[in-house]
Amino acid sequence: MSDANHFQPLAVVIVAGSMAAVKAPMVLRRLREAGFATRALATRAALAFVTELSLATAADAPVLTDESWFAPSPEAQHLALARCDLVVVAAGSADLMARHVSGRADDLASATLLSTRAPVLWAPAMNPSMWEHPATQHNLRTLLEWGHEFIGPVFGALGSSGEGEGFGRMAEPEQIAARAGALLREQATAEDGLQDLHGLHVVVSAGPTREYLDPVRFISNPSSGKMGFAVAARARARGARVTLVSGPVNLEVPPGVQFVPVESALEMRDAMLAASESADMVVMTAAVADYRAARPAGEKQAKGSEALTVELTPNPDILAELGSNKGERVLVGFAMETHAGVERAAHKARRKNADFILLNYPTREGTGFGGDDNEVTLVRASGESEVWPRLRKTEVAERLLSEALTLHKYTRSV
């Protein structure tokens, strides 16, 4: 909707039926502070949680509803709204996601979503059981494949009394507004042809896994997740759609990245296999535990004076499973070795059908777990290797992605 006489990008904010709809006025205010003109579109269910007056005041414009849909106008209201610069769905409900995926257009919100070609940013909010349901996850994957963007849901206190905390809370209004502005900038850059990963889906694993021996004790490792988060952030900055699957870490999720939290190796396996079905590139940086307890105890085990023997069983080899059904996607793995590193990494690449392995060295000062730098050697299945200098992990991520993009272009051209 931007033209010579329209200096403000227009964001249409669709407010759906969620308890988080009470935050929609703040989202509208933050978008206006970020330089957007705004219009609020509320579903019938949304108006059970937030008033038209509060939305209209925050948007500085009348609220659009099903009652206003067919008001006298030279053009159908949903078609006029569809010419906006950005659609923000806040709060996004499971119902509206399902309705849009099914192609419904029997109310103003669904008709606008079906008509627009503008970027769509969802800020979902719902009970964790609804978010994690296979139907919602199916709809999420479909919308991501269509090019829609998601921010959240995030972990935090839930709206329903007695529900406690979980992944289902809507992202904060400031985060939504910041992501909206970044999305428009990325869109403009992509149209200028400057984002070389635009249109590609990159899946990244990060962090450690935890393998519980009993409800309070587990086997893990000191992986910080910094390398994987750097890859995810740089891939998103270069225009890719990014899915980040991570074990427990203390890092902020990069804006615009679809985040899938996991804990155990089995959870990471399932999440990576599901996310990778539509991937063009898969980067396995996670430090996945090699073993888990064969029979974890259901209750905390009391400390005794005798030696304790724990039977361990191997965890699945996620990289090998991804390699066995690789197709045309580029597959990158990481390896840590203390000796015979290049030979072992080359063997690993051949055995697991990876395009290349980045070999790093845990005993080198400043480049091990938790550091901001890394020193790696790129190793191909042929045994060919390329030593990279010590770099910031963000720079390693850039070089990794450029190498993967070269391979992707070559694979698609032959």
C-alpha angles and dihedrals in degrees: 000000000000115000139148091289096041113072097166121073110234119232118193108205113205111201113200133189105287133118086243088067085092086073093055095093089057090049089053092049093049091049091052090049087053090057103266128133106223142206122188120219114189128192120219090254092052092058089063087069106031133029127241089233094059092047094046092049092050093046094041087225138081116280117251117225140159087271091060094042097095099031113138107284137146089239135031107268096231091054092050091049091047090066091068123119096240139007117212118191107202117187098019115197129203088241095056091047090053093045093052094046089052091052097244118168104171098117134040095259097050093041091052092049091049093049103044126094092185120109112278121214117193122201100187125198125182144118111298091241089058093046093049095046112117091238093057092044089050090052090047092054091048093051092047090051088053089056099257118147128226132201112190151298091209135197115266148095113331125227099236114084113251094018094105116192135333147125103299106079117120116249115258117273091244090055092048093051092047091050091048091055092046091049092057091048091050090048091053092047092049091052088055089055095243099121108079096190095050111135094020127112114223120191118197132184120204145171132022131303127230122223110194122221091184132346093289107027126069145166114242143137136237098259109147096197091231095127095052093044089051091053091049093048095048093045090053092047089054091055104264126138101241133202114191117196110190141174120221110313138149099235135115114250110246112251115265095017120125104233123206113185118206136168113193132048090247091054090048091050093053093045094047095047091049095046094044095059090087098029128124092190131023121193117189108198096145119119096227117193111250093214141030132192111281091215112015113201117249093217134041109275116232118238114255136184094240126089113265125223119200121193112222129197126200119263119227117274100243096186091051092049091051090048093051090063099029102136112171096330121114112243122200127183137186128221135188117207134167096198140012085018102160094046092048093045092050090050089049092051092051095044095047098037093239120159090224142342126223106218117205134180120232095193096057111103115253097008102075132091114332098011126126093225132065135192112202143169119216108224125189127201089254090063092251109141138188121199113218120203121245106287141170110269089245089058091048087052091052093051092045092052093047090052091048091048091053090053091046092054091047093049092051093047098055 
